[in-house]
Amino acid sequence: MDKGTEDRYEILPVQNDHMCFACGPANPAGLHMRFSAGSDRVVSYLSVPDHLRGWSTMVHGGVVSTILDEIMSWSAIHMFKTVILTKSMTVEFKKPVHVGRPLKAVGTVLEIKNEREAVMAGQLYSQAQDELYASARGVFALLKPKVALKLGIVDEKTLKDLLPE
């Protein structure tokens, strides 16, 4: 799939006052990820800032894991139209990721286990998609909105912004 095709994807909304490390625009130290969704995937184009490095100019492995968790999470939210929580995930680091380079994260559904659980896949590529840097597989809990509110995961405003009727 080429970038021109993805430009026609739906841009997913984000609250401007959201402080999430991965996607929150209000978090000055965050990744500021934005997401676009198609019928079978969610994508995010990003570049990791210098302050999130590990060795030399390499992106810290925890940050790579965060990017993959976030792309799988937003894919599950979009595809299942519900609030989610990560239950487990595994990451395979294939090549070093360097700060400041254009990246593309892709999330897809691998398996629907039941109405309360799904398995997601995430990949982190160079933006040109000629190099796969890391991949992940995650199991996600699919929560009913009332359960997410009761557990304090989201508030009413966030729920309405996340899952508009």
Short mmCIF file of the C-alpha atoms (twelve columns), coordinates in Angstrom:
data_MODEL
# 
_entry.id   MODEL 
# 
loop_
_atom_site.group_PDB 
_atom_site.id 
_atom_site.type_symbol 
_atom_site.label_atom_id 
_atom_site.label_alt_id 
_atom_site.label_comp_id 
_atom_site.label_asym_id 
_atom_site.label_seq_id 
_atom_site.Cartn_x 
_atom_site.Cartn_y 
_atom_site.Cartn_z 
_atom_site.pdbx_PDB_model_num 
ATOM 1   C CA . MET A 1   0.000   0.000   0.000  1 
ATOM 2   C CA . ASP A 2   1.454   3.336   -0.970 1 
ATOM 3   C CA . LYS A 3   1.329   6.555   1.002  1 
ATOM 4   C CA . GLY A 4   -1.113  8.089   -1.495 1 
ATOM 5   C CA . THR A 5   -3.675  5.412   -0.653 1 
ATOM 6   C CA . GLU A 6   -3.237  6.010   3.076  1 
ATOM 7   C CA . ASP A 7   -3.814  9.748   2.622  1 
ATOM 8   C CA . ARG A 8   -7.481  8.855   2.043  1 
ATOM 9   C CA . TYR A 9   -7.719  7.163   5.433  1 
ATOM 10  C CA . GLU A 10  -9.852  8.576   8.231  1 
ATOM 11  C CA . ILE A 11  -7.851  10.641  10.722 1 
ATOM 12  C CA . LEU A 12  -8.680  9.468   14.235 1 
ATOM 13  C CA . PRO A 13  -9.507  12.146  16.828 1 
ATOM 14  C CA . VAL A 14  -7.258  12.948  19.792 1 
ATOM 15  C CA . GLN A 15  -8.148  15.207  22.727 1 
ATOM 16  C CA . ASN A 16  -5.949  18.323  22.700 1 
ATOM 17  C CA . ASP A 17  -5.524  18.215  26.500 1 
ATOM 18  C CA . HIS A 18  -4.618  14.516  26.572 1 
ATOM 19  C CA . MET A 19  -1.353  13.738  28.422 1 
ATOM 20  C CA . CYS A 20  -0.679  10.178  27.152 1 
ATOM 21  C CA . PHE A 21  3.070   9.686   26.623 1 
ATOM 22  C CA . ALA A 22  2.518   8.124   23.187 1 
ATOM 23  C CA . CYS A 23  -0.377  10.092  21.684 1 
ATOM 24  C CA . GLY A 24  -1.051  13.046  23.967 1 
ATOM 25  C CA . PRO A 25  -0.547  16.408  22.288 1 
ATOM 26  C CA . ALA A 26  -0.330  18.092  25.704 1 
ATOM 27  C CA . ASN A 27  2.616   15.976  26.885 1 
ATOM 28  C CA . PRO A 28  5.764   18.010  26.135 1 
ATOM 29  C CA . ALA A 29  8.034   14.950  26.514 1 
ATOM 30  C CA . GLY A 30  5.813   12.584  24.496 1 
ATOM 31  C CA . LEU A 31  5.819   11.059  21.029 1 
ATOM 32  C CA . HIS A 32  2.727   12.978  19.800 1 
ATOM 33  C CA . MET A 33  1.590   10.058  17.635 1 
ATOM 34  C CA . ARG A 34  -1.360  10.689  15.291 1 
ATOM 35  C CA . PHE A 35  -3.390  7.938   13.668 1 
ATOM 36  C CA . SER A 36  -5.158  7.321   10.386 1 
ATOM 37  C CA . ALA A 37  -7.441  4.352   9.884  1 
ATOM 38  C CA . GLY A 38  -8.563  2.284   6.949  1 
ATOM 39  C CA . SER A 39  -10.876 -0.691  6.883  1 
ATOM 40  C CA . ASP A 40  -8.208  -3.171  7.996  1 
ATOM 41  C CA . ARG A 41  -5.381  -1.194  9.614  1 
ATOM 42  C CA . VAL A 42  -4.338  1.893   11.523 1 
ATOM 43  C CA . VAL A 43  -1.139  3.758   10.644 1 
ATOM 44  C CA . SER A 44  0.956   6.435   12.309 1 
ATOM 45  C CA . TYR A 45  3.845   8.425   10.871 1 
ATOM 46  C CA . LEU A 46  6.306   9.704   13.429 1 
ATOM 47  C CA . SER A 47  9.884   10.509  14.290 1 
ATOM 48  C CA . VAL A 48  11.326  9.799   17.734 1 
ATOM 49  C CA . PRO A 49  12.874  12.867  19.379 1 
ATOM 50  C CA . ASP A 50  16.478  12.899  20.554 1 
ATOM 51  C CA . HIS A 51  15.634  12.862  24.283 1 
ATOM 52  C CA . LEU A 52  14.252  9.292   23.939 1 
ATOM 53  C CA . ARG A 53  17.507  7.703   22.875 1 
ATOM 54  C CA . GLY A 54  19.273  4.776   24.428 1 
ATOM 55  C CA . TRP A 55  22.801  3.999   23.238 1 
ATOM 56  C CA . SER A 56  24.344  6.557   20.858 1 
ATOM 57  C CA . THR A 57  21.550  7.600   18.456 1 
ATOM 58  C CA . MET A 58  19.422  4.486   18.953 1 
ATOM 59  C CA . VAL A 59  15.840  4.770   20.169 1 
ATOM 60  C CA . HIS A 60  15.410  3.136   23.564 1 
ATOM 61  C CA . GLY A 61  13.777  -0.317  23.301 1 
ATOM 62  C CA . GLY A 62  11.068  0.705   25.763 1 
ATOM 63  C CA . VAL A 63  10.091  3.542   23.421 1 
ATOM 64  C CA . VAL A 64  9.939   1.152   20.437 1 
ATOM 65  C CA . SER A 65  7.714   -1.117  22.555 1 
ATOM 66  C CA . THR A 66  5.516   1.864   23.458 1 
ATOM 67  C CA . ILE A 67  5.053   2.775   19.789 1 
ATOM 68  C CA . LEU A 68  4.024   -0.803  18.973 1 
ATOM 69  C CA . ASP A 69  1.672   -1.007  21.968 1 
ATOM 70  C CA . GLU A 70  0.061   2.287   20.965 1 
ATOM 71  C CA . ILE A 71  -0.467  1.370   17.304 1 
ATOM 72  C CA . MET A 72  -2.013  -1.969  18.310 1 
ATOM 73  C CA . SER A 73  -4.175  -0.217  20.923 1 
ATOM 74  C CA . TRP A 74  -5.522  2.375   18.513 1 
ATOM 75  C CA . SER A 75  -6.120  -0.360  15.943 1 
ATOM 76  C CA . ALA A 76  -8.194  -2.305  18.474 1 
ATOM 77  C CA . ILE A 77  -10.091 0.828   19.574 1 
ATOM 78  C CA . HIS A 78  -10.896 1.710   15.974 1 
ATOM 79  C CA . MET A 79  -11.711 -1.788  14.708 1 
ATOM 80  C CA . PHE A 80  -13.813 -2.867  17.696 1 
ATOM 81  C CA . LYS A 81  -15.250 0.554   18.628 1 
ATOM 82  C CA . THR A 82  -14.549 0.003   22.301 1 
ATOM 83  C CA . VAL A 83  -12.133 0.835   25.098 1 
ATOM 84  C CA . ILE A 84  -9.194  -1.560  25.406 1 
ATOM 85  C CA . LEU A 85  -6.410  -2.529  27.780 1 
ATOM 86  C CA . THR A 86  -3.224  -4.366  26.875 1 
ATOM 87  C CA . LYS A 87  -3.159  -7.782  28.561 1 
ATOM 88  C CA . SER A 88  0.173   -8.965  27.146 1 
ATOM 89  C CA . MET A 89  2.545   -8.295  24.287 1 
ATOM 90  C CA . THR A 90  5.735   -9.628  22.798 1 
ATOM 91  C CA . VAL A 91  8.183   -7.581  20.762 1 
ATOM 92  C CA . GLU A 92  10.785  -8.732  18.292 1 
ATOM 93  C CA . PHE A 93  13.512  -6.165  17.641 1 
ATOM 94  C CA . LYS A 94  14.861  -6.743  14.130 1 
ATOM 95  C CA . LYS A 95  17.065  -3.692  13.447 1 
ATOM 96  C CA . PRO A 96  18.118  -0.653  15.466 1 
ATOM 97  C CA . VAL A 97  15.820  2.363   15.238 1 
ATOM 98  C CA . HIS A 98  17.565  5.748   15.260 1 
ATOM 99  C CA . VAL A 99  16.215  9.022   16.631 1 
ATOM 100 C CA . GLY A 100 15.030  11.635  14.176 1 
ATOM 101 C CA . ARG A 101 14.315  9.208   11.316 1 
ATOM 102 C CA . PRO A 102 10.886  9.075   9.631  1 
ATOM 103 C CA . LEU A 103 8.970   5.993   10.800 1 
ATOM 104 C CA . LYS A 104 5.689   4.287   10.015 1 
ATOM 105 C CA . ALA A 105 3.804   2.161   12.550 1 
ATOM 106 C CA . VAL A 106 1.062   -0.202  11.334 1 
ATOM 107 C CA . GLY A 107 -1.500  -2.045  13.461 1 
ATOM 108 C CA . THR A 108 -3.891  -4.816  12.400 1 
ATOM 109 C CA . VAL A 109 -6.208  -7.420  13.900 1 
ATOM 110 C CA . LEU A 110 -4.786  -10.955 13.938 1 
ATOM 111 C CA . GLU A 111 -7.563  -12.820 15.719 1 
ATOM 112 C CA . ILE A 112 -10.813 -12.198 17.552 1 
ATOM 113 C CA . LYS A 113 -10.703 -14.653 20.456 1 
ATOM 114 C CA . ASN A 114 -14.162 -13.759 21.815 1 
ATOM 115 C CA . GLU A 115 -16.251 -10.668 22.562 1 
ATOM 116 C CA . ARG A 116 -13.839 -9.633  25.317 1 
ATOM 117 C CA . GLU A 117 -10.421 -10.379 23.810 1 
ATOM 118 C CA . ALA A 118 -8.529  -9.864  20.550 1 
ATOM 119 C CA . VAL A 119 -5.003  -10.486 19.287 1 
ATOM 120 C CA . MET A 120 -3.366  -7.575  17.462 1 
ATOM 121 C CA . ALA A 121 -0.205  -7.157  15.383 1 
ATOM 122 C CA . GLY A 122 2.052   -4.124  15.139 1 
ATOM 123 C CA . GLN A 123 5.005   -3.342  12.895 1 
ATOM 124 C CA . LEU A 124 7.451   -0.459  12.911 1 
ATOM 125 C CA . TYR A 125 9.020   0.375   9.548  1 
ATOM 126 C CA . SER A 126 11.142  3.038   7.994  1 
ATOM 127 C CA . GLN A 127 8.658   5.458   6.447  1 
ATOM 128 C CA . ALA A 128 9.553   4.194   2.963  1 
ATOM 129 C CA . GLN A 129 8.745   0.680   4.272  1 
ATOM 130 C CA . ASP A 130 11.998  -0.713  2.956  1 
ATOM 131 C CA . GLU A 131 13.139  -1.764  6.451  1 
ATOM 132 C CA . LEU A 132 11.193  -3.541  9.195  1 
ATOM 133 C CA . TYR A 133 12.644  -2.422  12.538 1 
ATOM 134 C CA . ALA A 134 10.393  -4.244  15.004 1 
ATOM 135 C CA . SER A 135 7.181   -6.228  15.222 1 
ATOM 136 C CA . ALA A 136 4.819   -7.093  18.052 1 
ATOM 137 C CA . ARG A 137 1.896   -9.304  18.906 1 
ATOM 138 C CA . GLY A 138 -0.458  -8.299  21.702 1 
ATOM 139 C CA . VAL A 139 -3.519  -9.634  23.466 1 
ATOM 140 C CA . PHE A 140 -6.029  -6.893  24.277 1 
ATOM 141 C CA . ALA A 141 -9.009  -6.844  26.618 1 
ATOM 142 C CA . LEU A 142 -12.067 -5.339  24.914 1 
ATOM 143 C CA . LEU A 143 -14.036 -3.442  27.542 1 
ATOM 144 C CA . LYS A 144 -17.646 -2.365  27.451 1 
ATOM 145 C CA . PRO A 145 -17.873 1.425   27.891 1 
ATOM 146 C CA . LYS A 146 -19.698 1.085   31.239 1 
ATOM 147 C CA . VAL A 147 -16.930 -1.167  32.568 1 
ATOM 148 C CA . ALA A 148 -14.231 1.289   31.428 1 
ATOM 149 C CA . LEU A 149 -16.072 4.118   33.213 1 
ATOM 150 C CA . LYS A 150 -16.555 2.058   36.387 1 
ATOM 151 C CA . LEU A 151 -12.863 1.098   36.484 1 
ATOM 152 C CA . GLY A 152 -11.848 4.751   36.027 1 
ATOM 153 C CA . ILE A 153 -9.972  4.039   32.779 1 
ATOM 154 C CA . VAL A 154 -11.807 6.830   30.968 1 
ATOM 155 C CA . ASP A 155 -14.194 9.617   31.916 1 
ATOM 156 C CA . GLU A 156 -17.425 10.518  30.076 1 
ATOM 157 C CA . LYS A 157 -15.752 13.203  27.934 1 
ATOM 158 C CA . THR A 158 -12.910 10.919  26.850 1 
ATOM 159 C CA . LEU A 159 -15.366 8.126   26.111 1 
ATOM 160 C CA . LYS A 160 -17.470 10.416  23.886 1 
ATOM 161 C CA . ASP A 161 -14.363 11.692  22.080 1 
ATOM 162 C CA . LEU A 162 -12.937 8.192   21.658 1 
ATOM 163 C CA . LEU A 163 -16.144 6.449   20.598 1 
ATOM 164 C CA . PRO A 164 -18.446 9.018   18.976 1 
ATOM 165 C CA . GLU A 165 -21.921 7.620   18.318 1 
# 
